[in-house]
């Protein structure tokens, strides 16, 4: 089923769009459960940028 707001495809029975969060017409608000990916056990890599200060000479 396609979201009327953003056009993303969603699982049949979805109540809200997985892409934009808009309500999906025809969804089953009672009883349907959406499975989510398990929480990551690792720390994501983050790029660290050093700030350098110019010195007035």
OpenMM code with the backbone's topology and positions (N, CA, C; nanometers):
from openmm import Vec3, app, unit

residues = "UNK UNK UNK UNK UNK UNK UNK UNK UNK UNK UNK UNK UNK UNK UNK UNK UNK UNK UNK UNK UNK UNK UNK UNK UNK UNK UNK UNK UNK UNK UNK UNK UNK UNK UNK UNK UNK UNK UNK UNK UNK UNK UNK UNK UNK UNK UNK UNK UNK UNK UNK UNK UNK UNK UNK UNK UNK".split()
positions = [
    Vec3(0.0840, -0.1168, 0.0000),
    Vec3(0.0000, 0.0000, 0.0000),
    Vec3(0.0888, 0.1235, 0.0000),
    Vec3(0.0559, 0.2196, -0.0846),
    Vec3(0.1339, 0.3414, -0.1025),
    Vec3(0.0825, 0.4530, -0.0118),
    Vec3(0.1762, 0.5333, 0.0396),
    Vec3(0.1428, 0.6496, 0.1209),
    Vec3(0.0895, 0.7596, 0.0296),
    Vec3(-0.0217, 0.8208, 0.0683),
    Vec3(-0.0786, 0.9296, -0.0110),
    Vec3(0.0027, 1.0580, 0.0012),
    Vec3(0.0843, 1.0692, 0.1066),
    Vec3(0.1640, 1.1908, 0.1280),
    Vec3(0.2947, 1.1884, 0.0494),
    Vec3(0.3725, 1.0780, 0.0624),
    Vec3(0.5056, 1.0754, 0.0012),
    Vec3(0.5210, 0.9706, -0.1084),
    Vec3(0.4253, 0.8796, -0.1217),
    Vec3(0.4305, 0.7783, -0.2269),
    Vec3(0.5118, 0.6547, -0.1929),
    Vec3(0.5663, 0.6471, -0.0715),
    Vec3(0.6466, 0.5309, -0.0310),
    Vec3(0.5580, 0.4079, -0.0148),
    Vec3(0.6142, 0.2906, -0.0445),
    Vec3(0.5427, 0.1660, -0.0239),
    Vec3(0.5491, 0.1254, 0.1226),
    Vec3(0.4415, 0.0698, 0.1737),
    Vec3(0.4345, 0.0263, 0.3129),
    Vec3(0.3780, -0.1147, 0.3211),
    Vec3(0.4036, -0.1820, 0.4304),
    Vec3(0.3544, -0.3166, 0.4548),
    Vec3(0.2030, -0.3131, 0.4675),
    Vec3(0.1350, -0.4116, 0.4103),
    Vec3(-0.0106, -0.4191, 0.4199),
    Vec3(-0.0517, -0.4180, 0.5666),
    Vec3(-0.1507, -0.3393, 0.6000),
    Vec3(-0.1980, -0.3291, 0.7376),
    Vec3(-0.1299, -0.2196, 0.8169),
    Vec3(-0.0345, -0.1479, 0.7537),
    Vec3(0.0344, -0.0390, 0.8238),
    Vec3(-0.0644, 0.0692, 0.8627),
    Vec3(-0.0437, 0.1295, 0.9772),
    Vec3(-0.1265, 0.2388, 1.0236),
    Vec3(-0.0622, 0.3723, 0.9869),
    Vec3(0.0730, 0.3762, 0.9887),
    Vec3(0.1471, 0.4961, 0.9556),
    Vec3(0.2557, 0.4626, 0.8542),
    Vec3(0.2894, 0.5606, 0.7697),
    Vec3(0.3940, 0.5437, 0.6689),
    Vec3(0.5288, 0.5279, 0.7377),
    Vec3(0.6057, 0.4288, 0.6953),
    Vec3(0.7377, 0.4058, 0.7534),
    Vec3(0.8375, 0.5111, 0.7093),
    Vec3(0.8117, 0.5816, 0.5990),
    Vec3(0.9049, 0.6814, 0.5488),
    Vec3(0.8797, 0.8201, 0.6074),
    Vec3(0.7515, 0.8643, 0.6084),
    Vec3(0.7236, 1.0018, 0.6515),
    Vec3(0.6381, 1.0112, 0.7782),
    Vec3(0.5791, 0.8997, 0.8221),
    Vec3(0.5008, 0.8997, 0.9453),
    Vec3(0.3553, 0.9403, 0.9294),
    Vec3(0.3138, 0.9700, 0.8059),
    Vec3(0.1745, 1.0099, 0.7827),
    Vec3(0.0811, 0.8906, 0.8038),
    Vec3(-0.0421, 0.9158, 0.8495),
    Vec3(-0.1386, 0.8066, 0.8634),
    Vec3(-0.1670, 0.7440, 0.7265),
    Vec3(-0.1781, 0.6106, 0.7235),
    Vec3(-0.2067, 0.5398, 0.5989),
    Vec3(-0.3528, 0.4970, 0.6031),
    Vec3(-0.4346, 0.5476, 0.5089),
    Vec3(-0.5749, 0.5092, 0.5079),
    Vec3(-0.5922, 0.3586, 0.4871),
    Vec3(-0.6860, 0.3010, 0.5569),
    Vec3(-0.7126, 0.1585, 0.5418),
    Vec3(-0.6253, 0.0714, 0.6296),
    Vec3(-0.5364, 0.1340, 0.7072),
    Vec3(-0.4532, 0.0566, 0.7992),
    Vec3(-0.5387, 0.0005, 0.9105),
    Vec3(-0.4900, -0.1025, 0.9749),
    Vec3(-0.5639, -0.1650, 1.0839),
    Vec3(-0.5057, -0.1174, 1.2159),
    Vec3(-0.5657, -0.0155, 1.2812),
    Vec3(-0.5095, 0.0388, 1.4037),
    Vec3(-0.5151, -0.0561, 1.5227),
    Vec3(-0.5987, -0.1582, 1.5172),
    Vec3(-0.6109, -0.2497, 1.6306),
    Vec3(-0.5544, -0.3862, 1.5941),
    Vec3(-0.4540, -0.4277, 1.6666),
    Vec3(-0.4068, -0.5640, 1.6519),
    Vec3(-0.2856, -0.5854, 1.5631),
    Vec3(-0.2590, -0.5002, 1.4684),
    Vec3(-0.1447, -0.5206, 1.3809),
    Vec3(-0.0180, -0.4726, 1.4499),
    Vec3(0.0889, -0.5479, 1.4359),
    Vec3(0.2177, -0.5112, 1.4927),
    Vec3(0.3195, -0.5055, 1.3802),
    Vec3(0.4013, -0.4024, 1.3807),
    Vec3(0.5063, -0.3885, 1.2803),
    Vec3(0.6377, -0.4291, 1.3441),
    Vec3(0.7071, -0.5228, 1.2809),
    Vec3(0.8360, -0.5673, 1.3322),
    Vec3(0.9426, -0.4663, 1.2938),
    Vec3(1.0272, -0.4295, 1.3886),
    Vec3(1.1359, -0.3369, 1.3637),
    Vec3(1.2680, -0.4114, 1.3682),
    Vec3(1.3697, -0.3547, 1.3068),
    Vec3(1.5035, -0.4145, 1.3104),
    Vec3(1.5548, -0.4115, 1.4538),
    Vec3(1.6309, -0.5124, 1.4926),
    Vec3(1.6840, -0.5138, 1.6288),
    Vec3(1.7810, -0.3978, 1.6506),
    Vec3(1.7875, -0.3514, 1.7734),
    Vec3(1.8767, -0.2409, 1.8078),
    Vec3(2.0217, -0.2832, 1.7870),
    Vec3(2.1022, -0.1932, 1.7330),
    Vec3(2.2429, -0.2221, 1.7065),
    Vec3(2.3197, -0.2358, 1.8374),
    Vec3(2.4073, -0.3348, 1.8421),
    Vec3(2.4896, -0.3574, 1.9611),
    Vec3(2.6268, -0.2930, 1.9469),
    Vec3(2.6540, -0.2332, 1.8307),
    Vec3(2.7834, -0.1704, 1.8076),
    Vec3(2.7671, -0.0193, 1.8014),
    Vec3(2.8759, 0.0505, 1.8270),
    Vec3(2.8756, 0.1955, 1.8198),
    Vec3(2.9042, 0.2377, 1.6769),
    Vec3(2.8241, 0.3260, 1.6199),
    Vec3(2.8507, 0.3699, 1.4832),
    Vec3(2.9799, 0.4508, 1.4763),
    Vec3(3.0483, 0.4409, 1.3625),
    Vec3(3.1698, 0.5187, 1.3453),
    Vec3(3.1325, 0.6633, 1.3195),
    Vec3(3.2041, 0.7524, 1.3853),
    Vec3(3.1773, 0.8944, 1.3704),
    Vec3(3.3071, 0.9628, 1.3310),
    Vec3(3.3014, 1.0450, 1.2278),
    Vec3(3.4188, 1.1191, 1.1858),
    Vec3(3.4388, 1.2370, 1.2795),
    Vec3(3.5613, 1.2506, 1.3303),
    Vec3(3.5935, 1.3602, 1.4201),
    Vec3(3.6731, 1.4627, 1.3411),
    Vec3(3.6293, 1.5858, 1.3465),
    Vec3(3.6977, 1.6937, 1.2761),
    Vec3(3.7606, 1.7848, 1.3794),
    Vec3(3.8917, 1.8062, 1.3644),
    Vec3(3.9608, 1.8944, 1.4573),
    Vec3(3.9454, 2.0376, 1.4118),
    Vec3(3.9182, 2.1259, 1.5065),
    Vec3(3.9121, 2.2678, 1.4761),
    Vec3(4.0514, 2.3258, 1.4956),
    Vec3(4.0933, 2.4066, 1.4038),
    Vec3(4.2198, 2.4762, 1.4196),
    Vec3(4.1910, 2.6249, 1.4286),
    Vec3(4.2635, 2.6919, 1.5137),
    Vec3(4.2445, 2.8342, 1.5318),
    Vec3(4.3590, 2.9076, 1.4651),
    Vec3(4.3245, 3.0110, 1.3873),
    Vec3(4.4265, 3.0935, 1.3268),
    Vec3(4.4822, 3.1872, 1.4325),
    Vec3(4.6095, 3.2039, 1.4281),
    Vec3(4.6740, 3.2973, 1.5209),
    Vec3(4.7081, 3.4241, 1.4457),
    Vec3(4.6765, 3.5355, 1.5041),
    Vec3(4.7164, 3.6636, 1.4455),
    Vec3(4.8646, 3.6859, 1.4721),
    Vec3(4.9391, 3.7083, 1.3670),
    Vec3(5.0846, 3.7287, 1.3831),
    Vec3(5.1184, 3.8729, 1.3590),
] * unit.nanometer
topology = app.Topology()
chain = topology.addChain("A")
for resn in residues:
    res = topology.addResidue(resn, chain)
    for name in ("N", "CA", "C"):
        topology.addAtom(name, app.Element.getBySymbol(name[0]), res)
